[in-house]
Amino acid sequence: MPSELGRKIKAHRKQRGMTLDQLAARTGSSKSYIWELENNDTPHPSAEKIFAIAKALGVTPEFLIEETPTDADEAVLDQAFFRKYQRMPLETRRRLRRILNAWDEED
């Protein structure tokens, strides 16, 4: 039975459309190491690996190590989206704002 850490890693990796290989490459890990984190019941990753995985998944290290269920992560997804939004080129952010404004006008 996977740990809560493993469930969170797997859920966020899949939400982002990442393979085990891709997450491994982005974190300087092996595919088998990521698989073990996702599937073993008592993983013991180093703080360095937790930080690397959190960064690659767009979540906080605290979120990964907390024992809260994976379902209750809407706020974390919003934070990850906002971080991604902040890194977007200015024109892309302007387009997104126009889309949201047009959507608001429909209501």
N, C-alpha and C positions, 0 to 999 in steps of 0.2 A: 504494500500500500504506500503510495507516494506521500511525502510530507507536504505540509501547507506551502513551504518554500518551493518544492518541486511543482506543485499544482499551479502556483502563481507564475513561475518561470514559463512553464509550458503554455498556459493560457495566454499570456502576453506575447510570447513568441508567435503563437499561431494567429493571434489578433493582428499582428504586424506582418503576417505572411512570410515569416522567416523559417528557414529550415534549420535543423540542428547544425549543419555545416556552417551556415551563415552566422548563427549566433556564436558558434565556437570561434570562427575567424575574427569576429568583432571583439571578442573578449580575450583572445590569446589563449584559448583552451582547445582541447581536443573534442571531437564529436562525442566520443564515448564518455568523457567527463560531464558534458552537458546532459547526455542521456541519463547518466547515473544521478545527477542532481535532480532531474525531473522525475525519476522513477524509484529511487531508494527511499526508505522510510526514515533514515537518519543521516542525511548528508551533512558534511562538516566543511563547507567552503571557507576559504580565508576571507578576511575583510576585503582584501584586494580584489578577489573574484566577485564578491557581492557587489562592490562598487562598479566593476566593469560590466557585469550583467545588468545591473540597474540602469546604467548609462545607455547600454545598447538597446534596452527595452523601453527607455523613456519613462522610467519610474524612479522613485527614490529608493535608496538602500533600506531605509526604515520600513517602507511598504513591504519589501521582500521578506524581511526578517520578522515582521509582526505576525502573530498567529491569528490574524483576522481572515475570515473566509474570502475567497477569490471573488465571489459575487458582489461584494460590497465595495466595488472599486470605481464607481462612476466619477468620484472626485479625482481619483488618481488619473483616470483616462482624460478628464478635462485638463488637469495640470500638464499631462504629456502633450495634449493637443496644443495648449497655449505655448509650451516651450518650442514645439515644432513651428507654430505660427510665427513666433518671434524670430526664428532663423530664416523665414521665407524672404525672398526678395520683396522690396517695397511694392512693386507693381502687383505681385501676387496677393499681398495683404490687402491692397486697395480693391482688387477684384472680389476677394472674399467679403470684404465689408459691404461692397455694392450688392452682392448676392444676398447677404443677410438683411440689408436694408430693404431690398425689394421683397423679400419674404415677409418681413414685418408689415409692409404696406398692404399685403394681401389679406391680413387678418382683420 
